[in-house]
Amino acid sequence: MTFTGNDEEEGLVVVMPAPLLGLAKEDLKGDYVKLGGGDDLGEDNRFVAGCMSTSSSELSYEGNSRCWSLWWWAKLVLVLIFVGVLAAVFLKWVGPFFMDKEIIPILNWETRTFSTPVLAVLVYASVALFPTLLLPSTPSMWVAGMTFGYGFGFLLIIAAVPIGVSLPYFIGHLFHHKIQSLIERNPKNASVIRLAGEGNWFNQARAVTLIRISPFPYIVFNYCAMATGVKYGPYLLGTLIGMVPEIFVTIYTGILIKTLANASQEQRFLSAPQIILNVLGFSFTFVTTVLITVYAKRRLKELQRDEELLLQ
């Protein structure tokens, strides 16, 4: 409980807590302070109640934020467990079935028909030419992982990517107006694509990198990028940087397929350490890819909001 006092000369209001009431009665005498009640007391109580209400809301917000953070980590752990169990089931039952029926026959045909240098040429040519023909080049990247591993496989793919993204970029100049009209029919995707052509050289390269990492269709952007006005330099640099996560994921997938195929062909089971390492590797690759993709999508949304604010 509190009490208020008014200074009649200065027009000041003094708020005193209840424990000081005795001191106020004994020491604060004369014309300096008067003890008040009635309406002034009600106003003071309302003021204190408002402060307490504000503090409670702040504490509630902090508690909600902490609970939300814990819930986010709990969901991440559950996702990791689910992915690990799914990978274990695939490695134990689903994988061997497909290996015997599909993968092993293809690998046997590949090794009997082509030598290693010829396979390198075929992988390079497919990664370089398939995007122009609107064909997926992911299977070729799997072959690169199965045949050449991380080192040479990555170099082979990253050397072919510039051709694969440059041909559609320059061909798109022939259909510039047609592509622009197609983009305008889908405003949601158009707002993302336009980010590639906004700002200076660095901003364009950053936007292209984020678009490449995000789930935006790879082949579609190859042809649509030109219509945004993005320069070729930042387009190529952003593409090479943004393609790195996808290349490593596909190479790892190819290596995992080969490991399972060899185990199935030799009629043996993977050892416990091999299963654990493969499950952990798959889970790490999956989670890393998801986190990078989510970050890229979030950054793209932030860039979109910034652009909208500048246009207002």
Residue, then its C-alpha position, 0 to 999 in steps of 0.5 A: m500500500t502506498f500514500t501520496g503527498n502534494d507540495e502546495e507550492e511546487g505542485l509536486v506529488v510525492v509517492m511514499p511506500a507504506p513502510l515509510l509511513g511511520l517515518a513520514k509522520e514523525d520526521l516529515k512535518g510542517d509545510y513540506v509533505k502532506l499525507g493524502g488518501g482518497d482519489d490520489l490513493g486510487e490513482d497510485n494503486r492503478f499506477v503500481a498495478g500497471c507496472m506489475s502488469t507490464s513486468s508480468s507480460e515481459l516475464s511471460y514473453e521470456g517464458n514463451s520464447r524459452c519454451w519455443s526454443l526448447w520445442w524447436w530443439a525437441k522437434l529437431v531431435l525427433v526429426l533426427i531420430f526419424v531420419g536415422v530409423l528411416a535410413a536404418v530400415f532402408l539400409k537393412w531391407v529396402g536398399p538391398f531389394f532395389m540393389d538386386k533388381e535395379i542398381i547392380p544390373i546397371l552397374n554391371w552393364e556400365t563397367r562392362t561397356f565403358s572404361t573409366p576415361v569414357l565414363a568421365v567424358l560421359v559424366y562431363a557431357s551429361v552435366a554440361l548438356f542435359p540442363t539445356l535439354l531440360l533433362p536432370s543431371t542428378p543421375s550423372m552426378w551419382v555415377a560420378g560419386m560411384t566411380f570417382g569418389y569425392g575428389f575427382g568426382f567433385l572436380l568433374i562436376i564443377a567443371a561441367v556446371p559452367i557450361g550447363v548453366s551458360l548455354p540456357y542463359f545465352i539461349g534465353h536471349l533469343f526468347h527474352h520477351k516470351i520468358q518475361s511474359l511467362i514469369e509475369r504469370n506467376p507473381k510469387n516466383a517472379s518476385v524471387i527471380r527478380l532478386a537476381g537482377e537487383g542491386n550491384w555485382f555483389n547483391q546479384a551474386r548473393a541473390v543467385t547463390l541463395i536461389r541456387i541453394s533454395p528449392f527453386p527449380y534448377i533448370v527453370f532458373n537457368y532460362c529465366a535468369m537472363a530475363t531478370g537483367v542479372k549480369y553473367g559474372p555474378y550469375l556464374l559465380g553465384t551458381l558455382i557457390g550455390m551448387v556446392p551443397e547439392i554436388f556434395v549431397t549427390i556425390y555422397t548419395g552415389i558413394l552410398i549406393k555403391t557401398l550398398a551395391n557391393a555389399s549386396q553383390e557379395q552377399r554380405f551384410l554391412s558391419a555395425p560400424q559401417i551401418i552406424l557411419n552410414v546412418l550418421g553420414f546420411s543424417f548429417t547430410f540430410v540435416t545440413t541440407v535442410l538447414i542450409t535450404v531453410y536459411a536460404k529461403r529465409r534470406l530470400k524472404e528478407l531480401q524480398r521485404d527489403e525490396e518491397l520497402l524500397l519500392q514503397 
